[in-house]
Amino acid sequence: MNRRLAALLVPVLLAVAGCTAGTEEKDPGPSDRQQAAANRPSPFQDCSALGTPPASAAPAPPSGAGGQALPELTLNCFTGGAPVALRDVRGPAVINVWASWCPPCRKELPAFQRLSERAAGRLHVIGVNNQDSREAAKGAGEDFGLRFPVLFDQGESFKRALRAKGIPVTVFVDGQGRVRHVDSSGALDDARLAELVRQHLGLTVPT
């Protein structure tokens, strides 16, 4: 009797074992993980609005009020679409040059995201990702919850045009697209960033 019961149980046990083995997940290899990362949507906004002044922006100052035009450069938008000519950007705008491998850049990026939220409709906050990989930049954007538009500048053309020696660099642009200030003092916090916006763009932003 015991031998007969054992004979009946063996196929059942084998069937259970086979079902378990069939549902075991394969550990993804590096190429699978890279492909999955590449397929993730970009955290950044598109750049379609950068050629239009912010909805609630103050009127631009009279022509000839000083400042230099942005460099004659065209950069790709991180999310795709039409490339962006910097001289077509309509301010006021704050342009931050950053990279995922730059510690002070990473330190200040959350302050720029908060600025984009607190000053929404009054100025554009724009990132220029500098000499970085797309996946590393995307990862930083996800880590810090960045939602503002980002341009991709793998060749450092914008940084060179500004004659900046390092990054981060932040450019303050008025409503006429004129550069009012270039800051390379290091990582900016909320209070310092709000002070620079007030001083150079005439906008008061809560901190």
C-alpha positions in Angstrom: 0.0 0.0 0.0 2.8 2.4 0.9 4.6 1.7 -2.3 1.5 2.3 -4.3 0.9 5.7 -2.5 4.4 6.7 -3.1 4.1 5.9 -6.8 1.0 8.1 -7.0 2.7 11.0 -5.2 5.9 11.1 -7.3 4.3 12.6 -10.5 2.4 15.1 -8.4 5.6 16.3 -6.7 7.5 16.4 -10.0 4.7 18.5 -11.5 4.9 21.0 -8.6 8.7 21.2 -8.8 8.5 21.8 -12.5 5.9 24.7 -12.1 8.1 26.3 -9.5 11.2 26.1 -11.7 9.2 27.4 -14.7 8.2 30.6 -12.8 11.6 31.4 -11.4 12.8 34.8 -12.6 16.0 35.2 -14.5 18.4 37.7 -13.0 18.7 40.5 -15.6 22.2 41.0 -16.9 23.9 44.4 -17.3 22.7 44.8 -20.9 19.1 44.2 -19.8 19.4 46.8 -17.1 20.9 49.3 -19.5 18.1 48.7 -22.0 15.5 49.2 -19.3 17.1 52.4 -18.2 17.2 53.7 -21.8 13.5 52.9 -22.2 12.5 54.9 -19.1 10.8 58.3 -20.0 12.9 61.4 -19.4 12.0 63.2 -16.1 12.6 66.6 -17.8 10.0 68.9 -19.5 10.2 69.5 -23.2 11.6 72.7 -24.5 8.7 73.9 -26.6 7.8 76.9 -24.4 11.3 78.4 -24.2 10.7 80.6 -27.2 7.7 82.2 -25.5 8.0 84.6 -22.6 6.7 83.2 -19.2 3.0 83.8 -19.0 3.2 86.2 -16.0 6.5 87.7 -16.8 7.0 91.4 -16.2 7.4 93.6 -19.3 10.9 93.6 -20.8 13.0 96.8 -20.0 13.5 99.3 -22.8 16.0 98.4 -25.5 19.6 99.4 -24.8 19.3 98.7 -21.1 22.7 96.9 -21.1 23.8 93.3 -21.0 25.0 91.0 -23.7 23.0 88.6 -25.9 23.2 84.9 -25.3 25.8 83.1 -27.4 24.8 82.1 -31.0 24.5 78.4 -30.2 21.9 75.8 -30.9 21.6 72.9 -28.5 19.4 69.8 -28.5 16.6 69.4 -26.1 17.1 66.4 -23.8 13.5 65.2 -24.5 13.9 65.5 -28.3 12.0 67.8 -30.7 13.4 70.8 -32.4 16.9 72.0 -31.3 16.9 75.2 -29.3 18.7 78.4 -30.5 19.8 80.1 -27.3 19.1 83.5 -28.8 15.5 82.5 -29.3 15.0 81.9 -25.6 12.6 84.4 -24.1 13.3 85.5 -20.6 13.4 86.2 -17.9 15.3 83.0 -17.4 17.8 81.3 -15.2 20.1 78.9 -17.0 22.1 76.4 -14.9 25.0 74.5 -16.4 25.5 71.2 -14.6 26.7 67.6 -14.8 25.8 64.5 -12.9 29.5 63.9 -12.0 29.9 67.4 -10.4 29.3 67.3 -6.6 28.4 71.0 -6.2 26.1 70.7 -9.2 24.2 67.9 -7.5 24.1 69.8 -4.3 22.3 72.8 -5.8 20.0 71.1 -8.3 17.1 70.7 -5.8 17.2 74.5 -5.3 16.7 75.1 -9.0 13.8 72.7 -9.1 12.2 74.6 -6.2 12.9 77.9 -8.0 11.1 76.6 -11.1 8.1 75.8 -8.9 8.0 79.0 -6.8 8.5 81.2 -9.9 6.4 79.3 -12.3 4.9 81.5 -15.0 7.3 84.4 -14.1 10.6 83.0 -15.4 12.0 80.0 -17.1 14.4 77.7 -15.3 16.6 75.9 -17.8 19.3 73.3 -17.3 22.2 72.8 -19.7 23.7 69.3 -19.1 27.4 69.6 -19.7 29.8 66.9 -21.0 27.7 64.0 -19.5 26.1 60.8 -20.6 22.4 60.8 -21.3 21.8 58.0 -18.8 23.7 59.6 -16.0 21.9 62.9 -16.6 18.6 61.1 -16.6 19.5 59.3 -13.4 20.3 62.6 -11.7 17.0 64.1 -12.9 15.2 61.2 -11.4 17.2 61.3 -8.1 16.4 65.0 -7.6 12.9 65.2 -9.1 13.9 67.6 -11.8 11.1 68.7 -14.0 12.4 71.8 -15.8 13.6 71.7 -19.4 17.2 70.6 -20.0 19.4 71.1 -23.0 22.2 68.6 -23.8 25.7 70.0 -24.4 28.1 67.1 -24.5 30.8 69.3 -26.2 30.8 72.1 -23.6 30.1 74.7 -26.2 27.9 76.9 -23.9 30.5 76.7 -21.1 33.3 77.7 -23.5 31.2 80.6 -24.9 30.8 81.9 -21.3 34.5 81.5 -20.8 33.8 79.6 -17.6 36.6 77.5 -16.2 34.4 75.0 -14.4 30.8 74.2 -13.4 28.3 74.8 -12.0 27.7 78.1 -13.8 24.4 80.0 -13.6 23.3 82.6 -16.1 20.6 85.2 -15.4 18.8 86.4 -18.5 16.4 89.3 -18.7 13.2 89.6 -20.8 15.1 90.8 -23.8 17.4 87.7 -23.8 20.3 89.8 -22.5 22.7 88.2 -20.0 22.6 90.2 -16.7 24.9 88.1 -14.6 27.0 85.0 -14.7 27.6 83.3 -11.4 30.3 80.7 -10.8 30.6 81.1 -7.0 29.8 77.4 -6.3 26.7 75.6 -5.1 23.7 78.0 -4.7 21.1 77.5 -2.0 17.5 78.7 -2.0 18.3 82.0 -0.3 21.3 82.9 -2.5 19.5 82.0 -5.7 16.4 84.1 -4.7 18.8 87.0 -3.9 20.5 86.8 -7.3 17.1 86.6 -9.1 15.9 89.7 -7.3 19.2 91.6 -7.8 19.7 90.8 -11.5 16.2 90.2 -12.8 14.1 92.3 -10.5 11.9 89.4 -9.4 11.0 88.5 -5.8 10.8 84.8 -5.3 9.7 83.3 -1.9 12.2 81.0 -0.2 
